[in-house]
Amino acid sequence: MSHAADQSNVLATEHLAKTYGDRAALDGVTVAVPRGRIVGLVGRNGSGKTTLLRSLQGLAAPTAGRAMLFGVDGLALGEAELARVGVVHQENRFVPWMTGRAHLDFTRSFYARWDAARERRLVEAFELDLTQRTGTMSPGAVQKLAIVTAVCHRPEAILLDEPAASLDPPSREALYSTLFELLREDEPAIMISSHQLDDIERSVDWILCLEKGRVVRDEALDSLQERYARWRVLPTADASALPAEFREGWIRSAVIEPRGALLVVEGADDAREAFEARHRVTVDAQPLRLSEMFKVWTNGGAR
């Protein structure tokens, strides 16, 4: 049995490909997400993030390979599997004449495990007015209602496509606080797609980065944070200026001026002393933010 098909993985794909005409939205994507992991799904527009989430739900038929939820092929998902997943779409649509209260009551009728206490906590945290009709709600209120709807039946898998796009900062804090609470209480597998990389960095333990439909990073966030760094490089007192270029293979991007340079490096901790001696420089090393790593992975920070 392949790693992706392992029954311990809540979400998985095997060599998943999806094309639309002559455009490849996904190109051989193999990933596996066990229970209790929160994955930040990142990538530029058109990288395949939404297609991956739709494939896992059985909403996009693969051109090749397969997507699985709880070990079941996405195209064969039944009520038993769908009852164990919560989803927030990039664009959420509700029956416009229903109030928020009526919508939650209607949704609750389909789930035996609906957690009324969790619902109350979230409605209060989001300051959500449930007397308002969904058709007159602001985009932010619709987003909040979608989040409440997605998590109150205690799902074992949660798929979130830009869930904080319309939320103000306090509501974003409430959202990510909610995700931590869910991890403590239920240990679901969570995959959250977002362009808000600072929020992702504070909230996830794993990064899955797509570029042009392919996986370019699939790794624990703390491992990435240990391996990447920003080096501020200055010439020593006996050096007149920096070299015109640095040729070390572990340098991922470089901005060089005569009196100082800014380098992004990968896996260079053991090479620092030799680098300083070779080039007669001093190095001030700082952790690299996820947003800076992202530029390197998607060629935005290439030399």
C-alpha positions as CSV (number, residue, x, y, z in Angstrom):
1,M,0.0,0.0,0.0
2,S,1.4,3.4,-0.9
3,H,2.0,6.1,1.6
4,A,-0.9,8.3,0.3
5,A,-3.3,5.4,0.5
6,D,-2.4,4.5,4.1
7,Q,-5.7,4.3,6.1
8,S,-4.2,6.5,8.8
9,N,-4.3,9.5,6.4
10,V,-7.5,11.4,6.5
11,L,-6.8,13.3,3.3
12,A,-4.6,11.9,0.5
13,T,-3.9,12.1,-3.2
14,E,-1.9,9.8,-5.5
15,H,-0.4,11.2,-8.7
16,L,-3.4,13.5,-9.0
17,A,-3.8,15.3,-12.3
18,K,-6.6,17.6,-13.5
19,T,-6.6,19.4,-16.8
20,Y,-9.1,21.9,-18.2
21,G,-8.6,21.9,-21.9
22,D,-4.9,22.3,-22.5
23,R,-4.2,23.8,-19.0
24,A,-3.0,21.5,-16.2
25,A,-4.5,22.7,-12.9
26,L,-2.8,19.8,-11.1
27,D,0.1,17.8,-12.4
28,G,1.0,14.6,-10.5
29,V,0.2,15.7,-6.9
30,T,0.8,13.2,-4.2
31,V,0.1,14.3,-0.6
32,A,-1.0,12.7,2.7
33,V,-2.5,14.4,5.7
34,P,-3.0,12.4,9.0
35,R,-5.4,13.3,11.7
36,G,-4.3,16.1,14.0
37,R,-2.3,18.0,11.4
38,I,-3.1,21.5,10.2
39,V,-1.8,22.2,6.7
40,G,-1.3,25.6,5.2
41,L,-2.0,25.2,1.5
42,V,-0.2,28.1,-0.3
43,G,0.5,29.1,-3.9
44,R,0.0,31.8,-6.3
45,N,-3.4,32.4,-8.1
46,G,-3.9,29.5,-10.6
47,S,-1.5,27.2,-8.8
48,G,-4.2,24.5,-8.2
49,K,-5.1,25.1,-4.6
50,T,-8.9,25.2,-5.1
51,T,-8.8,22.3,-7.6
52,L,-7.0,20.2,-5.0
53,L,-9.6,21.0,-2.3
54,R,-12.5,20.3,-4.8
55,S,-10.9,17.0,-5.8
56,L,-10.7,15.9,-2.2
57,Q,-14.4,16.5,-1.8
58,G,-15.3,14.6,-5.0
59,L,-16.3,17.8,-6.8
60,A,-13.7,17.7,-9.5
61,A,-13.1,14.4,-11.3
62,P,-9.4,13.6,-11.8
63,T,-7.9,13.4,-15.3
64,A,-5.5,10.9,-13.8
65,G,-4.6,9.6,-10.4
66,R,-7.0,9.9,-7.5
67,A,-8.0,11.9,-4.4
68,M,-9.2,10.2,-1.2
69,L,-11.1,11.2,1.9
70,F,-10.9,8.7,4.8
71,G,-9.4,6.2,2.4
72,V,-12.4,6.4,0.0
73,D,-12.0,7.7,-3.5
74,G,-13.4,11.2,-3.9
75,L,-15.8,10.1,-6.6
76,A,-17.2,7.3,-4.4
77,L,-17.9,9.4,-1.3
78,G,-21.2,8.6,0.4
79,E,-23.2,10.1,3.2
80,A,-21.0,8.4,5.9
81,E,-17.9,10.1,4.7
82,L,-19.4,13.5,3.9
83,A,-20.9,13.7,7.4
84,R,-17.4,13.6,8.7
85,V,-16.1,16.6,6.7
86,G,-16.6,20.3,7.1
87,V,-16.0,22.7,4.2
88,V,-15.7,26.5,3.8
89,H,-15.7,27.5,0.1
90,Q,-14.1,30.5,-1.3
91,E,-17.6,31.8,-2.3
92,N,-20.3,30.7,0.1
93,R,-24.0,30.7,-1.0
94,F,-26.9,30.4,1.3
95,V,-30.7,30.5,0.8
96,P,-31.1,34.3,0.8
97,W,-34.5,34.5,2.6
98,M,-33.4,32.3,5.5
99,T,-32.1,34.0,8.7
100,G,-28.8,32.9,10.1
101,R,-30.7,31.1,12.9
102,A,-32.9,29.2,10.5
103,H,-29.9,28.2,8.4
104,L,-28.1,26.8,11.4
105,D,-31.2,25.0,12.7
106,F,-31.8,23.5,9.2
107,T,-28.1,22.3,8.9
108,R,-28.1,20.9,12.5
109,S,-31.0,18.6,11.5
110,F,-28.7,16.6,9.3
111,Y,-26.0,15.9,11.9
112,A,-26.4,13.7,14.9
113,R,-23.1,15.1,16.4
114,W,-24.0,18.8,16.2
115,D,-22.4,20.6,19.1
116,A,-24.8,23.3,20.3
117,A,-22.3,24.6,22.8
118,R,-19.6,25.0,20.1
119,E,-22.2,26.8,18.0
120,R,-23.0,29.3,20.8
121,R,-19.3,30.0,21.5
122,L,-18.5,30.7,17.8
123,V,-21.6,32.8,17.2
124,E,-20.6,34.9,20.2
125,A,-16.9,35.1,19.2
126,F,-17.8,36.2,15.7
127,E,-20.5,38.6,17.0
128,L,-22.8,37.1,14.4
129,D,-26.3,38.4,14.1
130,L,-28.4,35.4,13.5
131,T,-31.7,37.4,13.1
132,Q,-30.4,38.8,9.8
133,R,-31.4,37.1,6.5
134,T,-28.4,35.6,4.8
135,G,-29.2,37.5,1.6
136,T,-28.6,40.8,3.3
137,M,-25.5,39.8,5.3
138,S,-22.2,41.4,4.5
139,P,-19.5,39.2,2.9
140,G,-17.7,39.0,6.3
141,A,-20.9,37.8,8.1
142,V,-21.5,35.2,5.3
143,Q,-18.0,34.0,5.8
144,K,-18.5,33.7,9.6
145,L,-21.8,31.8,9.1
146,A,-20.0,29.4,6.7
147,I,-17.3,28.7,9.3
148,V,-19.8,28.0,12.1
149,T,-21.7,25.7,9.7
150,A,-18.5,23.8,8.8
151,V,-17.3,22.9,12.2
152,C,-20.2,22.5,14.6
153,H,-20.9,18.8,13.6
154,R,-17.4,17.9,15.0
155,P,-15.9,16.9,11.6
156,E,-12.8,14.8,11.3
157,A,-11.6,16.6,8.2
158,I,-11.9,20.3,7.6
159,L,-11.2,22.0,4.2
160,L,-11.0,25.8,4.2
161,D,-10.6,27.8,1.0
162,E,-9.6,31.4,1.8
163,P,-11.8,31.3,5.0
164,A,-10.5,34.7,6.3
165,A,-10.7,36.6,3.0
166,S,-13.6,38.8,4.1
167,L,-12.9,38.9,7.8
168,D,-11.7,41.8,9.8
169,P,-8.6,41.3,12.1
170,P,-10.6,40.4,15.3
171,S,-12.6,37.9,13.4
172,R,-9.5,36.4,11.8
173,E,-8.1,36.0,15.3
174,A,-11.3,34.3,16.4
175,L,-11.1,31.9,13.4
176,Y,-7.6,30.7,14.1
177,S,-8.3,30.5,17.8
178,T,-11.2,28.2,16.8
179,L,-8.9,26.0,14.7
180,F,-6.6,25.5,17.7
181,E,-9.6,24.7,19.9
182,L,-10.8,22.1,17.3
183,L,-7.3,20.5,17.3
184,R,-7.4,20.2,21.1
185,E,-10.9,18.8,21.2
186,D,-11.3,16.6,18.1
187,E,-7.8,16.3,16.4
188,P,-9.2,16.7,12.9
189,A,-7.1,16.9,9.8
190,I,-7.3,20.6,8.6
191,M,-6.2,22.0,5.3
192,I,-6.5,25.7,4.9
193,S,-5.8,27.6,1.7
194,S,-4.9,31.3,2.1
195,H,-2.9,34.1,0.7
196,Q,-2.6,35.6,4.1
197,L,0.8,34.1,4.8
198,D,1.4,35.8,8.2
199,D,-1.8,34.2,9.5
200,I,-0.8,30.8,8.0
201,E,2.6,31.0,9.6
202,R,1.1,31.6,13.1
203,S,-1.5,28.9,12.8
204,V,-0.3,25.8,10.9
205,D,2.3,23.1,11.6
206,W,2.7,21.9,8.0
207,I,3.2,23.7,4.6
208,L,2.0,22.4,1.3
209,C,3.1,24.8,-1.5
210,L,1.8,24.4,-5.1
211,E,3.4,26.1,-8.1
212,K,1.8,25.5,-11.6
213,G,-0.1,22.5,-10.3
214,R,2.9,20.8,-8.8
215,V,4.1,20.3,-5.2
216,V,7.2,22.4,-4.5
217,R,7.1,22.1,-0.7
218,D,5.5,19.5,1.5
219,E,7.1,19.8,4.9
220,A,6.7,20.6,8.6
221,L,6.8,24.4,9.2
222,D,9.4,24.2,12.0
223,S,11.7,22.2,9.7
224,L,11.5,24.9,7.1
225,Q,12.1,27.6,9.7
226,E,15.2,25.9,10.9
227,R,16.6,25.5,7.3
228,Y,16.0,28.9,5.8
229,A,17.5,32.2,7.0
230,R,18.1,35.8,6.0
231,W,21.8,36.9,6.2
232,R,22.8,40.5,6.5
233,V,26.3,40.5,5.2
234,L,28.8,43.3,5.9
235,P,32.5,43.5,4.9
236,T,35.1,43.3,7.7
237,A,37.3,46.3,8.5
238,D,40.1,45.0,6.4
239,A,37.9,44.5,3.3
240,S,37.2,47.4,1.0
241,A,34.0,46.0,-0.4
242,L,31.9,42.9,-0.9
243,P,32.5,40.6,-3.9
244,A,30.4,41.3,-7.0
245,E,28.6,38.0,-6.5
246,F,28.5,35.0,-4.2
247,R,28.6,31.6,-5.9
248,E,27.6,29.3,-3.0
249,G,25.0,26.8,-4.1
250,W,22.9,27.2,-0.9
251,I,22.2,30.9,-1.6
252,R,18.6,31.2,-2.8
253,S,18.5,35.0,-3.5
254,A,20.9,37.8,-3.2
255,V,20.8,41.6,-3.2
256,I,24.5,42.8,-3.2
257,E,25.8,46.4,-2.8
258,P,29.4,47.4,-2.2
259,R,28.9,48.0,1.5
260,G,26.3,45.3,2.3
261,A,24.3,42.4,1.0
262,L,21.1,40.7,1.9
263,L,21.0,36.9,1.2
264,V,18.4,34.3,1.6
265,V,20.1,31.0,2.4
266,E,18.9,27.4,2.8
267,G,20.7,24.9,5.0
268,A,23.8,27.1,5.5
269,D,24.3,27.0,9.3
270,D,27.4,24.8,9.1
271,A,28.8,26.9,6.3
272,R,28.6,30.3,8.0
273,E,32.1,30.4,9.6
274,A,33.8,29.3,6.4
275,F,31.7,31.8,4.4
276,E,32.8,34.7,6.7
277,A,36.5,33.8,6.4
278,R,36.4,33.2,2.7
279,H,34.8,36.5,1.8
280,R,36.1,38.6,4.8
281,V,32.6,39.4,6.0
282,T,30.4,39.3,9.1
283,V,27.0,37.7,9.0
284,D,23.9,38.6,11.0
285,A,21.5,35.7,10.6
286,Q,17.8,36.1,11.2
287,P,14.9,33.7,10.8
288,L,13.1,33.8,7.5
289,R,9.4,34.6,7.3
290,L,7.1,32.3,5.4
291,S,6.3,35.1,3.0
292,E,10.0,35.3,2.1
293,M,10.3,31.5,1.7
294,F,7.3,31.6,-0.6
295,K,9.0,34.1,-3.0
296,V,11.9,31.6,-3.3
297,W,9.7,28.6,-3.9
298,T,7.6,30.4,-6.6
299,N,10.7,31.9,-8.3
300,G,9.9,35.4,-7.1
301,G,13.2,35.4,-5.1
302,A,15.5,33.7,-7.5
303,R,18.8,35.4,-8.3
